Amino acid sequence: MAPASRELGTAIRDAYTEGTGIPYSNYLGEKGMDFRDDLGGLNMSTVPKVFIECGNMRNQGDAAKMKDSRFRERIAVSIAQGFEKYFA
């Protein structure tokens, strides 16, 4: 299921960055994506599955955005658009 999960993750990552303006993370993985082989919930799945980190709460700017209800709405819309792109 890894190729389908990678495709879903890419669609959500790109939509999230475009919709929120938050750049890809740069502290782990590459271009905001890290592939794990130690999480049964991901690796034993029979359907595409991803985890998304919406912000780094240790970053004051990210933390402030997460407190803003309008910004959280942008997050939700962006993630939904990623799913729409994946399923289209």
N, C-alpha and C positions, 0 to 999 in steps of 0.2 A: 504494500500500500504506500510505500515511501514516495514513488513518483507522483501519485495523486495528492498526497499530503504536501509535497514540495510545491506543486502547482497551486493548491489552495493557499498555502502560506505566502507565496509570492503575490497572489492576487490581493490578499488581505493586507500584506505589508505595504504594497504600492498604493492601494486605496487609502490606507491609514495615513501614510506620509503626505499624500496629495491633499487629503481632506483636512488634516490637522496642522500641517506645516512642521510637525515634529520629525526631525531627521532620523535616519536609521541609527540604531545603537552602534557604538563603536568599541564597546568594552568586552564583547564576547561574540564569537562567531564571525561571520563575514557578511557585509551589507545587511546587517540587521537580522540575520538568520543563523541559528545554531541548531545543529542536528544532534539529537540525543539517542543513545541506544540503551539507556538505563531506566526508561520509564515505561512500564508495562501498559499504562493507559494509552500511550501513543503507539508503542511497537506491537502490541497484540490486537490492535484495532482492525476491524474488517472494513472500515470506512475511512475516508480521509479525515485527519484530525490534526489540529494545530493548537498551540498555546500562543497567546499574544500578551506582551508586556506593554501596557499603554503609556507608561512613563516611569521614570526613576524617582521615587519619592525622596531620595537623598538630594536630589537636584531641586533647589528652591523654585526655579521657574516651572519645572514639571509639576511639582506639588501644588503650586498656586493654580495652574491650569485645571488640575483634577478637582479642585474645590469649586470651580465655576460651573454651574449647571448648564450654561450655554455651551461651554466647551465640551462638557460630557455629552451633550446632544450631538455635537460635531463628531465626536469619537464614535458614537453609535451609528450615525449615518454613514460614516466612512467605512466602518466594518461591514455594514449591510451592503454597501456598494462593492466591497471586495467579494462578498458571497455572490452577488448578482453577476459580477464579471466571471467568477469561476463557473457558475452554473449556466451561463449563456452559451 
